[in-house]
Amino acid sequence: MSIIFEALKKVEQEKREDPLGCSSIVFTLPDKEAPAERRPAPRFRVWDAAMIAIPVLLLGAVLVLLFRPGIFPSPAPVAPPRMPAAPPVIPPAPPVIKEVRLETKQILPIVPASPPEAPKPSQKNNIPELRLKGVSHTGNKSWAFINEKMVKLGDVIEGAEVIQIMADRVRLRYGGVEFTLSY
């Protein structure tokens, strides 16, 4: 800090002597022959050597242990499996074919195909002539086949409303009169 302070004093003094700043500025370089200030050469400290030597020694020890024979036992040699003698060639047995018979259930009665007949009014209350051909139940839905047409609950056929479908018969209403068809 004193060197800086001395340099500042020198500059201040030069400014007082030459207020216009026209004086020549002279830089002086130290002579090569003049003895320079000597700084002491850095000493090699023991601590620096220890910081280098310890990791190198540890790394060397680990490598010796890893690659030293006998530390890690090698797996026991495994003999190759012996191949048994080839078994005699037996031709494959012919496939067994079983006869399967399927039983069929008849849901609807088999009726020979006939041309549709025109409904004829019956003698009682002019109820149209309707013929029940079959009934089908799937889950909670029921269907009836009347005069070659498939109807469900609430449908109207030939003016008669379907009000109930049972396993073997169908109830209908025609003009306020209820009647049953069966087969």
C-alpha positions in Angstrom: 0.0 0.0 0.0 2.9 2.3 0.7 4.1 2.0 -2.9 0.8 3.2 -4.2 0.8 6.0 -1.7 4.3 7.2 -2.8 3.3 7.0 -6.5 0.2 9.2 -5.8 2.3 11.8 -3.9 4.8 11.9 -6.9 1.9 12.5 -9.3 0.5 15.3 -7.1 3.9 16.9 -6.9 4.4 16.8 -10.7 1.0 18.4 -11.2 2.0 21.3 -8.9 5.2 21.8 -10.8 3.6 21.7 -14.3 -0.1 22.9 -14.0 -0.7 22.6 -17.8 0.5 19.0 -17.9 2.9 19.6 -20.7 5.9 18.0 -19.1 7.2 15.0 -20.6 6.4 11.8 -19.0 9.3 9.6 -18.6 9.1 5.9 -17.9 12.0 4.2 -16.5 12.8 0.6 -16.9 14.9 -1.2 -14.4 18.4 -2.0 -15.6 19.1 -5.5 -16.4 22.4 -5.3 -14.6 20.8 -3.8 -11.5 20.1 -6.4 -8.9 16.4 -7.2 -8.8 14.5 -8.0 -5.8 14.7 -11.7 -5.2 11.7 -13.6 -4.1 12.4 -16.8 -2.3 11.8 -19.8 -4.5 8.7 -21.8 -3.6 9.5 -24.7 -1.4 8.2 -28.1 -2.1 6.1 -29.0 1.0 5.6 -32.4 2.5 1.9 -31.8 2.5 1.8 -31.5 -1.3 3.7 -34.7 -1.7 1.3 -36.5 0.6 -1.8 -35.3 -1.3 -0.4 -36.8 -4.5 1.1 -40.0 -3.0 -1.9 -41.3 -1.0 -4.4 -41.5 -3.9 -1.8 -43.1 -6.1 -1.0 -45.7 -3.5 -4.6 -46.5 -2.9 -5.4 -46.9 -6.6 -2.4 -49.2 -7.0 -3.6 -51.4 -4.0 -7.1 -51.7 -5.4 -5.8 -52.7 -8.9 -3.5 -55.3 -7.4 -6.3 -56.8 -5.4 -8.7 -56.9 -8.3 -6.3 -58.5 -10.8 -4.5 -60.8 -8.4 -5.3 -64.5 -9.1 -7.0 -66.4 -6.3 -8.8 -63.4 -4.7 -12.1 -64.1 -6.6 -12.5 -67.8 -7.1 -13.3 -68.8 -10.6 -16.4 -70.9 -11.1 -16.0 -74.6 -11.1 -15.6 -76.0 -14.6 -18.8 -77.4 -15.9 -18.7 -80.5 -18.0 -20.7 -80.3 -21.2 -24.0 -82.2 -20.9 -23.8 -85.7 -22.3 -26.1 -86.2 -25.2 -28.2 -89.4 -24.7 -28.4 -91.8 -27.6 -31.0 -90.9 -30.1 -34.3 -92.4 -29.2 -35.8 -94.8 -31.8 -38.0 -93.1 -34.3 -41.6 -93.9 -33.7 -44.1 -92.8 -36.3 -46.8 -90.6 -34.9 -50.1 -92.3 -34.1 -53.0 -91.4 -36.4 -55.3 -88.8 -34.9 -58.3 -90.0 -33.1 -61.5 -88.8 -34.7 -64.5 -88.9 -32.4 -68.0 -88.7 -33.7 -69.9 -85.9 -32.1 -73.6 -85.7 -32.3 -75.3 -82.5 -31.6 -78.8 -82.4 -30.2 -81.1 -79.8 -31.5 -83.9 -78.2 -29.5 -86.9 -77.2 -31.4 -87.9 -73.7 -30.3 -90.6 -73.2 -32.9 -92.8 -75.9 -34.3 -92.0 -77.0 -37.8 -94.9 -76.1 -40.0 -94.9 -76.7 -43.7 -94.7 -73.5 -45.7 -98.1 -72.5 -47.0 -99.3 -69.3 -48.7 -100.5 -66.7 -46.2 -104.2 -67.0 -45.8 -106.4 -63.9 -45.6 -107.9 -63.5 -42.2 -111.5 -64.5 -42.1 -113.8 -62.9 -39.6 -115.0 -65.3 -37.0 -118.6 -65.7 -36.1 -118.2 -64.3 -32.6 -117.9 -60.5 -32.4 -116.2 -60.3 -35.8 -112.8 -61.4 -34.2 -110.4 -61.9 -37.1 -109.1 -65.4 -37.6 -105.6 -65.5 -36.2 -103.3 -68.5 -36.0 -100.5 -68.8 -33.5 -97.4 -70.5 -35.2 -94.9 -70.2 -32.3 -93.5 -68.4 -29.3 -90.0 -67.4 -28.5 -88.5 -66.1 -25.2 -85.0 -64.5 -25.0 -84.1 -63.0 -21.6 -86.9 -60.7 -20.6 -88.3 -60.3 -24.2 -90.9 -62.5 -25.7 -92.0 -62.8 -29.3 -95.0 -64.5 -30.9 -95.5 -65.6 -34.6 -99.0 -65.0 -35.6 -100.2 -65.3 -39.2 -96.6 -65.4 -40.5 -95.7 -62.2 -38.6 -93.5 -61.7 -35.6 -95.1 -59.6 -32.9 -94.2 -58.5 -29.4 -96.1 -57.3 -26.3 -98.1 -54.2 -27.3 -98.1 -54.8 -31.1 -101.3 -54.8 -33.0 -102.1 -57.4 -35.7 -105.3 -57.4 -37.7 -106.7 -54.9 -35.2 -106.0 -57.2 -32.2 -103.5 -55.9 -29.5 -101.0 -58.4 -28.0 -101.4 -58.1 -24.2 -99.6 -61.2 -22.9 -97.2 -63.8 -24.3 -96.9 -67.1 -22.4 -94.9 -70.2 -23.1 -97.7 -71.9 -25.1 -100.3 -69.3 -25.8 -100.9 -65.6 -26.4 -103.6 -63.3 -25.0 -105.0 -60.6 -27.3 -107.6 -57.9 -27.1 -109.9 -57.0 -30.0 -112.6 -54.3 -29.5 -112.6 -54.7 -25.7 -112.9 -58.5 -25.8 -109.9 -60.5 -24.6 -109.2 -63.9 -26.2 -106.4 -66.5 -26.2 -104.6 -68.1 -29.1 -102.8 -71.4 -28.5 -101.2 -74.0 -30.7 
